[in-house]
Amino acid sequence: MNLTHVSHMFIALLILSVVYVFTRNAWVGAALAIGFYTGREHAQREYKIGDPSHLMPWEAFDVWNWSLDAQLDLFCPIAAAVAAALLISFLARRRRSSAL
């Protein structure tokens, strides 16, 4: 794990936080962060394979043929966003149940 993976996790959490402030729904923020990094890594893989206009759309999603660095660039922000959304949902549910 290098600094890039940590910065990707931080940016994913920042996206989640900004969306959460406006929507009060952590899962919407997590979905946006995950979609952003999935699209980013898909585009990078397309350009690494070759001319994107000659590829089928799913060819770049062959994650098992990606380098470990590229896999971590995708999975670290996803793991951070899902973990944060789970934590926020758990804490919100706990706060609601204790208020009753």
N, CA, C and O atoms as CSV, one atom per row, in Angstrom:
chain,resi,resn,atom,element,x,y,z
A,1,MET,N,N,0.856,-1.170,0.000
A,1,MET,CA,C,0.000,0.000,0.000
A,1,MET,C,C,0.901,1.232,0.000
A,1,MET,O,O,1.850,1.319,0.779
A,2,ASN,N,N,0.594,2.179,-0.878
A,2,ASN,CA,C,1.405,3.378,-0.952
A,2,ASN,C,C,0.545,4.616,-0.706
A,2,ASN,O,O,-0.638,4.520,-0.380
A,3,LEU,N,N,1.163,5.764,-0.867
A,3,LEU,CA,C,0.475,7.018,-0.576
A,3,LEU,C,C,-0.724,7.256,-1.496
A,3,LEU,O,O,-1.701,7.888,-1.094
A,4,THR,N,N,-0.651,6.757,-2.711
A,4,THR,CA,C,-1.763,6.919,-3.650
A,4,THR,C,C,-3.023,6.239,-3.125
A,4,THR,O,O,-4.117,6.795,-3.218
A,5,HIS,N,N,-2.871,5.052,-2.580
A,5,HIS,CA,C,-4.038,4.327,-2.064
A,5,HIS,C,C,-4.651,5.064,-0.877
A,5,HIS,O,O,-5.872,5.139,-0.744
A,6,VAL,N,N,-3.794,5.603,-0.021
A,6,VAL,CA,C,-4.290,6.356,1.134
A,6,VAL,C,C,-5.004,7.623,0.672
A,6,VAL,O,O,-6.058,7.976,1.202
A,7,SER,N,N,-4.429,8.303,-0.313
A,7,SER,CA,C,-5.077,9.525,-0.806
A,7,SER,C,C,-6.401,9.208,-1.496
A,7,SER,O,O,-7.346,9.990,-1.399
A,8,HIS,N,N,-6.484,8.073,-2.190
A,8,HIS,CA,C,-7.754,7.680,-2.811
A,8,HIS,C,C,-8.807,7.390,-1.742
A,8,HIS,O,O,-9.974,7.742,-1.911
A,9,MET,N,N,-8.402,6.756,-0.650
A,9,MET,CA,C,-9.353,6.512,0.440
A,9,MET,C,C,-9.821,7.836,1.043
A,9,MET,O,O,-11.004,8.008,1.335
A,10,PHE,N,N,-8.888,8.764,1.226
A,10,PHE,CA,C,-9.241,10.067,1.791
A,10,PHE,C,C,-10.225,10.809,0.884
A,10,PHE,O,O,-11.204,11.381,1.364
A,11,ILE,N,N,-9.967,10.800,-0.416
A,11,ILE,CA,C,-10.859,11.487,-1.357
A,11,ILE,C,C,-12.239,10.821,-1.376
A,11,ILE,O,O,-13.257,11.510,-1.438
A,12,ALA,N,N,-12.277,9.494,-1.324
A,12,ALA,CA,C,-13.565,8.791,-1.279
A,12,ALA,C,C,-14.343,9.174,-0.024
A,12,ALA,O,O,-15.554,9.384,-0.084
A,13,LEU,N,N,-13.656,9.266,1.104
A,13,LEU,CA,C,-14.323,9.662,2.346
A,13,LEU,C,C,-14.763,11.123,2.295
A,13,LEU,O,O,-15.792,11.486,2.864
A,14,LEU,N,N,-13.988,11.951,1.620
A,14,LEU,CA,C,-14.370,13.351,1.454
A,14,LEU,C,C,-15.634,13.470,0.602
A,14,LEU,O,O,-16.537,14.240,0.931
A,15,ILE,N,N,-15.698,12.715,-0.483
A,15,ILE,CA,C,-16.899,12.703,-1.332
A,15,ILE,C,C,-18.105,12.238,-0.514
A,15,ILE,O,O,-19.169,12.855,-0.558
A,16,LEU,N,N,-17.928,11.150,0.229
A,16,LEU,CA,C,-19.010,10.624,1.058
A,16,LEU,C,C,-19.461,11.673,2.069
A,16,LEU,O,O,-20.660,11.858,2.273
A,17,SER,N,N,-18.523,12.354,2.698
A,17,SER,CA,C,-18.854,13.346,3.727
A,17,SER,C,C,-19.628,14.525,3.159
A,17,SER,O,O,-20.608,14.974,3.752
A,18,VAL,N,N,-19.189,15.024,2.013
A,18,VAL,CA,C,-19.874,16.169,1.402
A,18,VAL,C,C,-21.302,15.792,1.022
A,18,VAL,O,O,-22.234,16.556,1.272
A,19,VAL,N,N,-21.474,14.630,0.427
A,19,VAL,CA,C,-22.826,14.195,0.051
A,19,VAL,C,C,-23.667,13.954,1.301
A,19,VAL,O,O,-24.858,14.267,1.309
A,20,TYR,N,N,-23.070,13.406,2.353
A,20,TYR,CA,C,-23.808,13.143,3.590
A,20,TYR,C,C,-24.308,14.440,4.230
A,20,TYR,O,O,-25.410,14.482,4.776
A,21,VAL,N,N,-23.498,15.490,4.161
A,21,VAL,CA,C,-23.913,16.769,4.740
A,21,VAL,C,C,-25.188,17.278,4.070
A,21,VAL,O,O,-26.062,17.832,4.737
A,22,PHE,N,N,-25.295,17.094,2.762
A,22,PHE,CA,C,-26.456,17.611,2.034
A,22,PHE,C,C,-27.647,16.658,2.017
A,22,PHE,O,O,-28.790,17.111,1.969
A,23,THR,N,N,-27.405,15.354,2.056
A,23,THR,CA,C,-28.512,14.403,1.916
A,23,THR,C,C,-28.840,13.639,3.191
A,23,THR,O,O,-29.923,13.063,3.301
A,24,ARG,N,N,-27.934,13.623,4.146
A,24,ARG,CA,C,-28.073,12.813,5.365
A,24,ARG,C,C,-28.219,11.331,5.038
A,24,ARG,O,O,-28.847,10.579,5.783
A,25,ASN,N,N,-27.634,10.922,3.918
A,25,ASN,CA,C,-27.656,9.522,3.514
A,25,ASN,C,C,-26.232,9.117,3.134
A,25,ASN,O,O,-25.733,9.498,2.075
A,26,ALA,N,N,-25.587,8.349,3.998
A,26,ALA,CA,C,-24.198,7.958,3.765
A,26,ALA,C,C,-24.061,7.028,2.572
A,26,ALA,O,O,-23.020,7.016,1.915
A,27,TRP,N,N,-25.090,6.252,2.284
A,27,TRP,CA,C,-25.004,5.292,1.182
A,27,TRP,C,C,-25.007,5.978,-0.178
A,27,TRP,O,O,-24.412,5.469,-1.128
A,28,VAL,N,N,-25.662,7.114,-0.281
A,28,VAL,CA,C,-25.614,7.874,-1.533
A,28,VAL,C,C,-24.196,8.383,-1.759
A,28,VAL,O,O,-23.680,8.317,-2.875
A,29,GLY,N,N,-23.571,8.886,-0.709
A,29,GLY,CA,C,-22.187,9.341,-0.813
A,29,GLY,C,C,-21.234,8.209,-1.139
A,29,GLY,O,O,-20.306,8.380,-1.930
A,30,ALA,N,N,-21.461,7.054,-0.532
A,30,ALA,CA,C,-20.612,5.897,-0.822
A,30,ALA,C,C,-20.783,5.459,-2.271
A,30,ALA,O,O,-19.806,5.123,-2.940
A,31,ALA,N,N,-22.015,5.462,-2.754
A,31,ALA,CA,C,-22.261,5.072,-4.148
A,31,ALA,C,C,-21.583,6.034,-5.115
A,31,ALA,O,O,-21.027,5.609,-6.127
A,32,LEU,N,N,-21.625,7.320,-4.811
A,32,LEU,CA,C,-20.971,8.297,-5.675
A,32,LEU,C,C,-19.458,8.103,-5.672
A,32,LEU,O,O,-18.830,8.148,-6.730
A,33,ALA,N,N,-18.869,7.891,-4.507
A,33,ALA,CA,C,-17.423,7.675,-4.417
A,33,ALA,C,C,-17.014,6.392,-5.139
A,33,ALA,O,O,-16.015,6.372,-5.859
A,34,ILE,N,N,-17.780,5.333,-4.947
A,34,ILE,CA,C,-17.475,4.060,-5.607
A,34,ILE,C,C,-17.616,4.197,-7.119
A,34,ILE,O,O,-16.778,3.695,-7.868
A,35,GLY,N,N,-18.654,4.864,-7.567
A,35,GLY,CA,C,-18.836,5.081,-9.000
A,35,GLY,C,C,-17.717,5.905,-9.604
A,35,GLY,O,O,-17.259,5.627,-10.712
A,36,PHE,N,N,-17.277,6.916,-8.878
A,36,PHE,CA,C,-16.178,7.754,-9.365
A,36,PHE,C,C,-14.913,6.928,-9.556
A,36,PHE,O,O,-14.282,6.998,-10.610
A,37,TYR,N,N,-14.537,6.149,-8.548
A,37,TYR,CA,C,-13.293,5.379,-8.652
A,37,TYR,C,C,-13.414,4.194,-9.602
A,37,TYR,O,O,-12.428,3.807,-10.229
A,38,THR,N,N,-14.591,3.618,-9.718
A,38,THR,CA,C,-14.775,2.545,-10.698
A,38,THR,C,C,-14.607,3.089,-12.114
A,38,THR,O,O,-13.932,2.475,-12.939
A,39,GLY,N,N,-15.211,4.224,-12.394
A,39,GLY,CA,C,-15.062,4.841,-13.709
A,39,GLY,C,C,-13.639,5.272,-13.990
A,39,GLY,O,O,-13.151,5.131,-15.111
A,40,ARG,N,N,-12.976,5.793,-12.982
A,40,ARG,CA,C,-11.592,6.238,-13.148
A,40,ARG,C,C,-10.673,5.071,-13.480
A,40,ARG,O,O,-9.875,5.146,-14.415
A,41,GLU,N,N,-10.789,4.002,-12.718
A,41,GLU,CA,C,-9.918,2.849,-12.952
A,41,GLU,C,C,-10.271,2.145,-14.261
A,41,GLU,O,O,-9.387,1.614,-14.934
A,42,HIS,N,N,-11.544,2.137,-14.625
A,42,HIS,CA,C,-11.954,1.554,-15.904
A,42,HIS,C,C,-11.311,2.323,-17.051
A,42,HIS,O,O,-10.784,1.720,-17.986
A,43,ALA,N,N,-11.351,3.643,-16.984
A,43,ALA,CA,C,-10.753,4.462,-18.045
A,43,ALA,C,C,-9.240,4.265,-18.111
A,43,ALA,O,O,-8.673,4.185,-19.200
A,44,GLN,N,N,-8.587,4.188,-16.956
A,44,GLN,CA,C,-7.137,3.967,-16.961
A,44,GLN,C,C,-6.792,2.616,-17.568
A,44,GLN,O,O,-5.814,2.496,-18.306
A,45,ARG,N,N,-7.580,1.611,-17.265
A,45,ARG,CA,C,-7.318,0.279,-17.817
A,45,ARG,C,C,-7.554,0.255,-19.324
A,45,ARG,O,O,-6.804,-0.387,-20.059
A,46,GLU,N,N,-8.583,0.945,-19.785
A,46,GLU,CA,C,-8.829,1.016,-21.226
A,46,GLU,C,C,-7.625,1.594,-21.957
A,46,GLU,O,O,-7.198,1.057,-22.978
A,47,TYR,N,N,-7.084,2.678,-21.440
A,47,TYR,CA,C,-5.945,3.305,-22.101
A,47,TYR,C,C,-4.677,2.476,-21.966
A,47,TYR,O,O,-3.800,2.542,-22.828
A,48,LYS,N,N,-4.570,1.697,-20.898
A,48,LYS,CA,C,-3.398,0.835,-20.749
A,48,LYS,C,C,-3.455,-0.335,-21.734
A,48,LYS,O,O,-2.429,-0.735,-22.285
A,49,ILE,N,N,-4.649,-0.881,-21.955
A,49,ILE,CA,C,-4.803,-1.998,-22.889
A,49,ILE,C,C,-4.523,-1.541,-24.312
A,49,ILE,O,O,-3.868,-2.246,-25.079
A,50,GLY,N,N,-5.010,-0.384,-24.655
A,50,GLY,CA,C,-4.835,0.102,-26.017
A,50,GLY,C,C,-5.914,1.098,-26.363
A,50,GLY,O,O,-6.487,1.736,-25.480
A,51,ASP,N,N,-6.190,1.230,-27.624
A,51,ASP,CA,C,-7.184,2.178,-28.098
A,51,ASP,C,C,-8.568,1.785,-27.578
A,51,ASP,O,O,-9.085,0.730,-27.945
A,52,PRO,N,N,-9.176,2.624,-26.723
A,52,PRO,CA,C,-10.470,2.271,-26.138
A,52,PRO,C,C,-11.581,2.074,-27.159
A,52,PRO,O,O,-12.565,1.393,-26.872
A,53,SER,N,N,-11.443,2.654,-28.334
A,53,SER,CA,C,-12.511,2.520,-29.321
A,53,SER,C,C,-12.573,1.115,-29.919
A,53,SER,O,O,-13.564,0.763,-30.559
A,54,HIS,N,N,-11.528,0.306,-29.719
A,54,HIS,CA,C,-11.519,-1.057,-30.253
A,54,HIS,C,C,-11.809,-2.114,-29.184
A,54,HIS,O,O,-11.696,-3.310,-29.453
A,55,LEU,N,N,-12.174,-1.690,-27.996
A,55,LEU,CA,C,-12.435,-2.624,-26.898
A,55,LEU,C,C,-13.928,-2.763,-26.650
A,55,LEU,O,O,-14.709,-1.840,-26.883
A,56,MET,N,N,-14.298,-3.929,-26.176
A,56,MET,CA,C,-15.648,-4.097,-25.665
A,56,MET,C,C,-15.680,-3.440,-24.282
A,56,MET,O,O,-14.658,-3.436,-23.596
A,57,PRO,N,N,-16.805,-2.892,-23.855
A,57,PRO,CA,C,-16.843,-2.154,-22.593
A,57,PRO,C,C,-16.426,-2.976,-21.374
A,57,PRO,O,O,-15.883,-2.419,-20.420
A,58,TRP,N,N,-16.666,-4.273,-21.386
A,58,TRP,CA,C,-16.373,-5.094,-20.215
A,58,TRP,C,C,-14.922,-5.569,-20.169
A,58,TRP,O,O,-14.489,-6.087,-19.140
A,59,GLU,N,N,-14.167,-5.411,-21.239
A,59,GLU,CA,C,-12.788,-5.909,-21.256
A,59,GLU,C,C,-11.913,-5.230,-20.207
A,59,GLU,O,O,-11.018,-5.860,-19.643
A,60,ALA,N,N,-12.162,-3.970,-19.945
A,60,ALA,CA,C,-11.349,-3.259,-18.962
A,60,ALA,C,C,-11.709,-3.654,-17.533
A,60,ALA,O,O,-10.963,-3.333,-16.608
A,61,PHE,N,N,-12.837,-4.345,-17.326
A,61,PHE,CA,C,-13.226,-4.779,-15.984
A,61,PHE,C,C,-12.654,-6.143,-15.605
A,61,PHE,O,O,-13.057,-6.710,-14.589
A,62,ASP,N,N,-11.746,-6.673,-16.379
A,62,ASP,CA,C,-11.099,-7.945,-16.045
A,62,ASP,C,C,-10.067,-7.684,-14.948
A,62,ASP,O,O,-8.861,-7.654,-15.197
A,63,VAL,N,N,-10.570,-7.498,-13.741
A,63,VAL,CA,C,-9.754,-7.047,-12.611
A,63,VAL,C,C,-8.613,-8.012,-12.313
A,63,VAL,O,O,-7.573,-7.586,-11.810
A,64,TRP,N,N,-8.776,-9.281,-12.605
A,64,TRP,CA,C,-7.747,-10.267,-12.271
A,64,TRP,C,C,-6.499,-10.100,-13.134
A,64,TRP,O,O,-5.438,-10.619,-12.788
A,65,ASN,N,N,-6.610,-9.387,-14.246
A,65,ASN,CA,C,-5.444,-9.115,-15.080
A,65,ASN,C,C,-4.840,-7.739,-14.818
A,65,ASN,O,O,-3.887,-7.344,-15.490
A,66,TRP,N,N,-5.378,-7.014,-13.860
A,66,TRP,CA,C,-4.819,-5.714,-13.496
A,66,TRP,C,C,-3.590,-5.928,-12.624
A,66,TRP,O,O,-3.409,-6.998,-12.042
A,67,SER,N,N,-2.752,-4.911,-12.540
A,67,SER,CA,C,-1.623,-4.960,-11.608
A,67,SER,C,C,-2.169,-4.827,-10.183
A,67,SER,O,O,-3.286,-4.352,-9.976
A,68,LEU,N,N,-1.375,-5.247,-9.219
A,68,LEU,CA,C,-1.798,-5.141,-7.822
A,68,LEU,C,C,-2.042,-3.683,-7.448
A,68,LEU,O,O,-2.982,-3.379,-6.714
A,69,ASP,N,N,-1.210,-2.792,-7.944
A,69,ASP,CA,C,-1.372,-1.368,-7.656
A,69,ASP,C,C,-2.718,-0.856,-8.176
A,69,ASP,O,O,-3.410,-0.112,-7.480
A,70,ALA,N,N,-3.086,-1.249,-9.381
A,70,ALA,CA,C,-4.372,-0.819,-9.950
A,70,ALA,C,C,-5.543,-1.424,-9.175
A,70,ALA,O,O,-6.559,-0.761,-8.966
A,71,GLN,N,N,-5.400,-2.678,-8.751
A,71,GLN,CA,C,-6.461,-3.304,-7.958
A,71,GLN,C,C,-6.653,-2.565,-6.637
A,71,GLN,O,O,-7.784,-2.316,-6.220
A,72,LEU,N,N,-5.551,-2.217,-5.982
A,72,LEU,CA,C,-5.656,-1.489,-4.720
A,72,LEU,C,C,-6.184,-0.075,-4.930
A,72,LEU,O,O,-6.874,0.463,-4.064
A,73,ASP,N,N,-5.866,0.535,-6.079
A,73,ASP,CA,C,-6.415,1.854,-6.395
A,73,ASP,C,C,-7.934,1.813,-6.467
A,73,ASP,O,O,-8.590,2.822,-6.209
A,74,LEU,N,N,-8.493,0.686,-6.807
A,74,LEU,CA,C,-9.946,0.541,-6.870
A,74,LEU,C,C,-10.524,0.074,-5.536
A,74,LEU,O,O,-11.504,0.642,-5.053
A,75,PHE,N,N,-9.929,-0.947,-4.942
A,75,PHE,CA,C,-10.544,-1.577,-3.774
A,75,PHE,C,C,-10.350,-0.803,-2.472
A,75,PHE,O,O,-11.200,-0.897,-1.586
A,76,CYS,N,N,-9.273,-0.048,-2.326
A,76,CYS,CA,C,-9.077,0.730,-1.094
A,76,CYS,C,C,-10.160,1.796,-0.905
A,76,CYS,O,O,-10.737,1.876,0.180
A,77,PRO,N,N,-10.460,2.622,-1.922
A,77,PRO,CA,C,-11.539,3.594,-1.715
A,77,PRO,C,C,-12.913,2.943,-1.548
A,77,PRO,O,O,-13.760,3.458,-0.818
A,78,ILE,N,N,-13.132,1.819,-2.219
A,78,ILE,CA,C,-14.409,1.123,-2.058
A,78,ILE,C,C,-14.550,0.623,-0.622
A,78,ILE,O,O,-15.597,0.800,0.001
A,79,ALA,N,N,-13.506,0.005,-0.104
A,79,ALA,CA,C,-13.548,-0.504,1.271
A,79,ALA,C,C,-13.741,0.631,2.270
A,79,ALA,O,O,-14.509,0.493,3.222
A,80,ALA,N,N,-13.057,1.743,2.064
A,80,ALA,CA,C,-13.189,2.880,2.978
A,80,ALA,C,C,-14.599,3.457,2.936
A,80,ALA,O,O,-15.168,3.776,3.980
A,81,ALA,N,N,-15.164,3.593,1.747
A,81,ALA,CA,C,-16.505,4.170,1.613
A,81,ALA,C,C,-17.562,3.256,2.224
A,81,ALA,O,O,-18.465,3.730,2.914
A,82,VAL,N,N,-17.461,1.964,1.979
A,82,VAL,CA,C,-18.440,1.024,2.540
A,82,VAL,C,C,-18.319,0.971,4.062
A,82,VAL,O,O,-19.330,0.961,4.765
A,83,ALA,N,N,-17.090,0.938,4.571
A,83,ALA,CA,C,-16.894,0.906,6.024
A,83,ALA,C,C,-17.439,2.175,6.677
A,83,ALA,O,O,-18.081,2.104,7.724
A,84,ALA,N,N,-17.191,3.320,6.073
A,84,ALA,CA,C,-17.691,4.577,6.632
A,84,ALA,C,C,-19.213,4.632,6.578
A,84,ALA,O,O,-19.846,5.078,7.535
A,85,ALA,N,N,-19.808,4.188,5.479
A,85,ALA,CA,C,-21.271,4.197,5.369
A,85,ALA,C,C,-21.901,3.254,6.394
A,85,ALA,O,O,-22.925,3.578,6.996
A,86,LEU,N,N,-21.287,2.090,6.588
A,86,LEU,CA,C,-21.788,1.166,7.613
A,86,LEU,C,C,-21.705,1.787,9.004
A,86,LEU,O,O,-22.648,1.690,9.790
A,87,LEU,N,N,-20.584,2.421,9.303
A,87,LEU,CA,C,-20.399,3.047,10.612
A,87,LEU,C,C,-21.403,4.180,10.819
A,87,LEU,O,O,-22.023,4.273,11.879
A,88,ILE,N,N,-21.563,5.029,9.827
A,88,ILE,CA,C,-22.509,6.144,9.940
A,88,ILE,C,C,-23.934,5.620,10.103
A,88,ILE,O,O,-24.692,6.139,10.923
A,89,SER,N,N,-24.303,4.608,9.339
A,89,SER,CA,C,-25.649,4.032,9.449
A,89,SER,C,C,-25.874,3.414,10.821
A,89,SER,O,O,-26.939,3.579,11.415
A,90,PHE,N,N,-24.870,2.704,11.324
A,90,PHE,CA,C,-24.978,2.087,12.645
A,90,PHE,C,C,-25.142,3.149,13.724
A,90,PHE,O,O,-26.002,3.025,14.596
A,91,LEU,N,N,-24.317,4.194,13.668
A,91,LEU,CA,C,-24.394,5.248,14.684
A,91,LEU,C,C,-25.711,6.013,14.602
A,91,LEU,O,O,-26.269,6.385,15.634
A,92,ALA,N,N,-26.214,6.253,13.398
A,92,ALA,CA,C,-27.491,6.959,13.247
A,92,ALA,C,C,-28.642,6.113,13.783
A,92,ALA,O,O,-29.539,6.632,14.447
A,93,ARG,N,N,-28.620,4.825,13.500
A,93,ARG,CA,C,-29.669,3.929,13.994
A,93,ARG,C,C,-29.617,3.851,15.519
A,93,ARG,O,O,-30.653,3.834,16.184
A,94,ARG,N,N,-28.425,3.806,16.055
A,94,ARG,CA,C,-28.264,3.734,17.511
A,94,ARG,C,C,-28.764,5.014,18.178
A,94,ARG,O,O,-29.405,4.969,19.228
A,95,ARG,N,N,-28.463,6.161,17.552
A,95,ARG,CA,C,-28.909,7.438,18.096
A,95,ARG,C,C,-30.432,7.532,18.061
A,95,ARG,O,O,-31.044,8.027,19.008
A,96,ARG,N,N,-31.055,7.056,16.962
A,96,ARG,CA,C,-32.518,7.085,16.862
A,96,ARG,C,C,-33.169,6.186,17.905
A,96,ARG,O,O,-34.174,6.561,18.508
A,97,SER,N,N,-32.605,5.007,18.120
A,97,SER,CA,C,-33.223,4.078,19.071
A,97,SER,C,C,-33.052,4.551,20.510
A,97,SER,O,O,-33.906,4.268,21.350
A,98,SER,N,N,-31.981,5.257,20.812
A,98,SER,CA,C,-31.800,5.748,22.176
A,98,SER,C,C,-32.655,6.982,22.440
A,98,SER,O,O,-32.937,7.300,23.595
A,99,ALA,N,N,-33.070,7.679,21.388
A,99,ALA,CA,C,-33.917,8.860,21.548
A,99,ALA,C,C,-35.364,8.474,21.836
A,99,ALA,O,O,-36.138,9.287,22.341
A,100,LEU,N,N,-35.725,7.240,21.515
A,100,LEU,CA,C,-37.110,6.803,21.747
A,100,LEU,C,C,-37.311,6.498,23.160
A,100,LEU,O,O,-38.411,6.114,23.558
